[in-house]
Amino acid sequence: MEVALSFRIIPSGNAIVFVSNGPCIHLGSSACLVIYETLLHALEHGLMSQFISFSYRYYILVNTRTPTRQQLAIICLIVYIPSFTLYCIHIGNSTDPDVLRDMVQRYHPSYNITDYTISGHYPFTNTSTLLTILYLSVPNIPLYILIMVLRRKTIRILEDTSIKLKKTNRRLHIQLMKVGSLADQTEFLRLETALLKVLTLQSYTPLFLIVMMLMYLIGQLELLNHPVLEYLTQTVIAFLPLCNPIISLTYITPYRRAFSMWFRPVTRQYSLPKPSSSKSIFEDERIL
């Protein structure tokens, strides 16, 4: 989505103006705005999903009873309903591009955006727009603090080998990363170390969204307005959709195996033939 948009966010008084430079300009300003609102909705709900994920990981370590799939689905649905409702209300709220262009010229007379595709909201104090801004900005830092607290508690339990009563739960937590038995102690410790890395890396990904919202607020409150900041506001979250998939493919075995099997025909097609002397190595790899 970020590639399709290539947005520049220009706060202009009571207006939020989006200048599109990506392929979405061929679909019109309304389409660009819908794509952008969908992107923000997905990113914000991604932060909520991470909080649920960390909460679940901690819960199964400190409780002997694990929630069922149906219970987890209900929890996820309850969390998603407010976000989806606000998204549906706000998605059709747009402003005439000519009005937005006039607002930019009033507050930034040196900007030339005559031939650009413009979309946005004016005024941002409109109920649905203001609620969306508050939803995207206010919960972020408290949620991130809670995620870091849950991460710290989870890692402390995983590293504390003296907690004998929670050994079964610890193994269940590790099996989030691996399908199969965990009888081998060396393999168990290796997976536990990898899991600690996953927890650490995933806990840092929400920072991209927080930095993006802080940059936007700096411009909207007129503390600092500069084209570099306007481009960075959107660019900083371009890496966020890549972070969690890369982390999952790197450390979570079922995802990595599925990815390898999916691309195996492609890699075989373009791979060079191996010498016969390496046959034993491949046999060993199949055993592993």
C-alpha positions in Angstrom: 0.0 0.0 0.0 2.8 2.4 0.9 4.3 1.9 -2.6 0.9 2.7 -4.2 0.5 5.9 -2.2 3.9 7.6 -1.8 2.2 10.1 0.4 3.4 13.5 1.7 1.4 14.7 4.7 1.0 18.5 4.8 -0.7 19.8 8.0 -2.3 23.1 7.0 -4.2 24.9 9.8 -7.3 22.9 10.5 -6.7 20.7 7.4 -4.9 17.5 6.9 -3.7 17.3 3.3 -2.2 14.3 1.6 -0.2 14.8 -1.6 0.0 11.5 -3.6 2.9 10.6 -5.8 2.4 6.9 -6.3 0.4 4.8 -8.8 -2.9 5.5 -6.9 -3.0 8.9 -8.7 -4.4 7.1 -11.7 -7.4 6.1 -9.6 -8.2 9.6 -8.3 -7.9 11.4 -5.0 -10.8 9.4 -3.4 -9.1 6.1 -4.1 -5.8 7.4 -2.7 -7.6 8.5 0.5 -9.4 5.1 0.9 -6.1 3.2 0.4 -4.4 5.4 3.0 -7.2 5.1 5.5 -7.1 1.3 5.1 -3.3 1.4 5.7 -3.6 3.4 8.9 -6.4 1.1 10.1 -4.3 -2.0 9.5 -1.2 -0.5 11.1 -3.1 0.6 14.2 -4.8 -2.7 14.6 -1.5 -4.4 14.1 -0.3 -2.7 17.3 -3.4 -3.9 19.1 -2.8 -7.4 17.8 0.8 -7.3 19.2 -0.6 -6.4 22.6 -3.0 -9.4 22.4 -0.1 -11.6 21.3 2.2 -10.6 24.2 -0.7 -10.9 26.6 -1.4 -14.4 25.4 2.3 -15.4 25.7 2.4 -14.2 29.2 -0.9 -15.7 30.2 0.0 -19.2 29.1 3.1 -19.0 31.3 1.4 -18.0 34.5 -1.8 -20.1 34.1 -2.3 -23.8 33.9 -5.4 -23.4 31.8 -5.0 -22.2 28.3 -7.8 -20.4 26.4 -9.5 -22.3 23.6 -9.4 -21.1 20.0 -13.0 -20.0 20.2 -12.3 -17.9 23.3 -9.3 -16.3 21.5 -11.4 -15.6 18.4 -14.0 -13.9 20.5 -11.3 -11.8 22.3 -9.8 -10.7 18.9 -13.3 -9.9 17.5 -14.2 -7.8 20.6 -10.9 -5.8 20.2 -11.4 -5.4 16.5 -15.0 -4.1 16.6 -14.3 -0.6 17.8 -11.5 -0.2 15.2 -13.5 -1.5 12.3 -16.6 0.6 13.3 -14.5 3.8 13.4 -12.9 2.8 10.0 -16.3 2.3 8.4 -17.5 5.7 9.7 -14.4 7.6 8.6 -13.7 5.9 5.3 -16.2 8.0 3.3 -15.3 11.3 4.9 -13.4 13.4 2.4 -13.0 17.0 1.4 -13.0 18.7 -2.0 -9.4 18.7 -3.3 -9.8 22.4 -4.4 -10.6 23.4 -0.8 -7.6 21.5 0.5 -5.4 23.1 -2.2 -6.5 26.5 -1.1 -5.6 25.6 2.6 -2.1 24.6 1.6 -1.6 27.8 -0.4 -2.8 29.8 2.6 -0.5 28.2 5.1 2.4 27.3 2.8 2.4 29.9 0.0 5.8 28.6 -1.3 4.5 25.1 -2.0 3.5 24.4 -5.6 1.0 21.5 -5.7 -1.1 22.6 -8.6 -0.6 19.4 -10.7 -0.6 16.9 -7.8 -3.4 14.6 -6.6 -4.7 16.0 -3.4 -6.9 14.4 -0.7 -7.5 14.8 3.0 -9.8 16.2 5.6 -11.0 19.7 6.5 -11.6 20.5 9.3 -9.8 17.8 11.2 -12.1 18.8 14.2 -14.9 17.0 12.4 -16.2 14.3 14.8 -15.1 11.2 12.8 -11.7 12.7 11.8 -10.9 13.8 15.3 -11.9 10.4 16.8 -9.7 8.7 14.3 -6.7 11.0 15.1 -7.2 10.3 18.8 -7.5 6.6 18.2 -4.3 6.6 16.2 -2.3 8.7 18.6 -3.5 8.4 22.2 -3.4 4.6 22.8 0.0 4.1 21.1 2.4 5.0 24.0 0.3 3.3 26.8 0.0 0.1 24.6 3.7 0.2 23.9 4.5 0.5 27.6 2.2 -2.4 28.4 3.9 -4.5 25.6 7.3 -3.8 27.1 6.1 -4.7 30.6 4.6 -8.0 29.3 7.8 -8.7 27.4 10.0 -8.2 30.5 7.7 -10.4 32.6 7.7 -13.1 29.9 11.4 -13.1 29.4 12.0 -13.2 33.2 9.8 -16.3 33.4 11.5 -18.0 30.4 15.0 -17.3 31.8 14.1 -18.4 35.4 14.8 -22.2 35.4 13.8 -22.4 39.0 10.1 -22.1 38.2 9.4 -25.8 38.0 5.6 -25.6 38.1 5.5 -23.6 34.9 7.7 -26.0 32.9 4.8 -27.4 30.9 3.6 -23.9 30.1 7.1 -22.8 29.1 7.2 -25.7 26.7 3.8 -24.7 25.3 5.1 -21.2 24.8 8.1 -22.5 22.9 5.9 -24.7 20.7 4.4 -21.5 19.3 7.7 -21.5 17.3 8.1 -25.2 16.5 5.8 -28.1 15.5 6.8 -31.4 17.1 8.3 -32.7 20.3 10.8 -30.9 22.4 12.5 -33.9 24.0 16.0 -32.8 23.1 17.2 -30.4 25.8 19.7 -28.8 23.4 17.0 -28.1 20.8 14.7 -26.8 23.6 17.4 -24.3 24.8 18.1 -23.2 21.2 14.4 -22.5 20.6 14.1 -20.7 23.9 17.0 -18.4 23.0 15.4 -17.8 19.6 12.1 -17.0 21.2 13.7 -14.4 23.4 15.1 -12.7 20.3 11.6 -12.8 18.7 10.1 -11.2 21.8 12.7 -8.4 21.8 12.5 -7.7 18.1 8.7 -7.7 18.0 8.5 -5.4 21.0 10.4 -2.7 19.1 8.3 -2.7 15.9 5.5 -0.4 17.3 8.1 2.3 17.6 7.7 3.0 13.9 4.0 3.9 14.3 4.7 6.0 17.5 7.4 8.0 15.7 5.1 8.5 12.7 2.3 9.9 14.9 4.7 12.2 16.8 6.0 13.6 13.5 2.5 14.3 12.4 1.6 16.0 15.7 4.7 18.2 15.4 3.5 19.4 12.1 -0.2 19.7 12.9 0.6 21.7 16.1 2.8 23.9 13.9 5.9 23.3 16.1 7.9 22.6 13.0 6.9 22.5 9.3 9.3 21.4 6.6 9.1 19.3 3.5 11.6 16.8 4.9 9.4 16.2 8.0 6.3 15.9 5.8 7.9 13.2 3.7 9.4 11.4 6.7 6.1 11.3 8.5 4.8 8.7 6.0 8.2 7.2 5.0 9.0 6.1 8.6 6.2 3.5 8.6 7.1 2.1 5.2 9.3 -0.5 6.9 6.7 -1.5 9.5 4.7 -4.0 7.3 8.0 -5.8 6.5 9.3 -6.2 10.1 6.9 -8.8 11.5 6.9 -11.1 8.4 10.7 -11.1 8.3 11.0 -11.8 12.0 8.4 -14.6 11.7 10.1 -16.2 8.6 13.5 -16.0 10.4 12.7 -17.4 13.8 9.3 -19.3 13.7 9.9 -22.7 12.2 6.5 -23.5 10.7 6.5 -20.3 8.8 10.0 -20.8 7.6 9.3 -24.3 6.5 6.2 -23.3 4.6 8.1 -20.4 2.9 10.9 -22.8 1.9 8.6 -25.4 0.5 6.7 -22.7 -1.5 9.9 -21.4 -3.1 11.7 -24.7 -3.4 10.5 -25.3 -7.0 11.8 -21.8 -8.0 15.2 -22.3 -6.3 15.6 -25.7 -7.8 14.9 -24.4 -11.3 17.7 -21.8 -11.1 20.1 -23.8 -8.9 23.3 -25.3 -10.3 23.8 -29.1 -10.2 25.8 -30.2 -7.1 28.8 -32.6 -7.3 28.2 -36.2 -6.3 30.6 -35.8 -3.4 28.1 -33.7 -1.6 25.4 -36.4 -1.5 26.1 -37.4 2.0 25.7 -33.8 3.2 22.3 -33.6 1.7 21.4 -36.9 3.2 22.4 -35.6 6.6 20.4 -32.5 6.1 17.3 -34.6 5.4 17.9 -36.4 8.6 18.1 -33.1 10.5 
